[in-house]
C-alpha cells in the first residue's frame, strides 16, 4: 500500500488526518487465515475499505490475526469500521469456505479487537506491519509462536 499519504483529508466540511492500527483475530485465535482463506479475507477487507472511503496504508493477514493501518474519514467511528470489516468478511468467508462454518458457527472473528490511534509514530506502525511475515516466520522457526 502507499505509505507516504500523510496529507490531510479534505471533505466538504472537515479537514482531518485520522489514522488507526486495528488488530483482530479469528475465534479461539485459530490459525485459519492461510492460503485461499487469507487471500480472500484480505480482498474482502480491502474492497470494503475502498467502498467506505478508507485508505489502507498497510495490511498484514497472519494465520491467527490481521493488522490494518488505515486512514479514515471522520464520519465513521472506529467501532463502526471494525464491525463492518469483521461482519462482512465473516459472512463471506463462512459462505466461501464451509469448513470454517463447521469450525466457528455463526461468528468467525473473536468479539474483541485492538485499536491504536497513530500520531507521530506513523513510520513505526507501518514498519511493524510490513515486517509481520518475517516476524512470524522467525517465531515459527524458533518455536516461539505468539
ChimeraX attribute file (.defattr): number of C-alpha atoms within 10 A of each C-alpha:
attribute: neighborCount
match mode: 1-to-1
recipient: residues
	/A:1	12
	/A:2	8
	/A:3	14
	/A:4	10
	/A:5	13
	/A:6	12
	/A:7	8
	/A:8	12
	/A:9	15
	/A:10	11
	/A:11	10
	/A:12	5
	/A:13	5
	/A:14	11
	/A:15	12
	/A:16	14
	/A:17	16
	/A:18	16
	/A:19	22
	/A:20	21
	/A:21	21
	/A:22	19
	/A:23	19
	/A:24	21
	/A:25	25
	/A:26	22
	/A:27	18
	/A:28	11
	/A:29	13
	/A:30	16
	/A:31	13
	/A:32	17
	/A:33	20
	/A:34	14
	/A:35	9
	/A:36	10
	/A:37	18
	/A:38	19
	/A:39	12
	/A:40	17
	/A:41	22
	/A:42	19
	/A:43	13
	/A:44	19
	/A:45	18
	/A:46	18
	/A:47	14
	/A:48	17
	/A:49	19
	/A:50	12
	/A:51	9
	/A:52	14
	/A:53	13
	/A:54	18
	/A:55	19
	/A:56	21
	/A:57	21
	/A:58	19
	/A:59	22
	/A:60	19
	/A:61	22
	/A:62	17
	/A:63	18
	/A:64	18
	/A:65	20
	/A:66	21
	/A:67	21
	/A:68	23
	/A:69	26
	/A:70	21
	/A:71	23
	/A:72	22
	/A:73	19
	/A:74	14
	/A:75	7
	/A:76	12
	/A:77	11
	/A:78	16
	/A:79	10
	/A:80	10
	/A:81	17
	/A:82	17
	/A:83	14
	/A:84	16
	/A:85	17
	/A:86	23
	/A:87	14
	/A:88	14
	/A:89	21
	/A:90	20
	/A:91	14
	/A:92	13
	/A:93	19
	/A:94	20
	/A:95	12
	/A:96	12
	/A:97	12
	/A:98	11
	/A:99	12
	/A:100	18
	/A:101	17
	/A:102	10
	/A:103	14
	/A:104	16
	/A:105	11
	/A:106	12
	/A:107	17
	/A:108	22
	/A:109	20
	/A:110	16
	/A:111	12
	/A:112	12
	/A:113	16
	/A:114	13
	/A:115	16
	/A:116	12
	/A:117	15
	/A:118	18
	/A:119	12
	/A:120	8
	/A:121	9
	/A:122	18
	/A:123	12
	/A:124	11
	/A:125	19
	/A:126	19
	/A:127	12
	/A:128	14
	/A:129	20
	/A:130	16
	/A:131	11
	/A:132	17
	/A:133	14
	/A:134	9
	/A:135	13
	/A:136	16
	/A:137	12
	/A:138	13
	/A:139	13
	/A:140	11
	/A:141	9
	/A:142	9
	/A:143	9
	/A:144	9
	/A:145	11
	/A:146	7
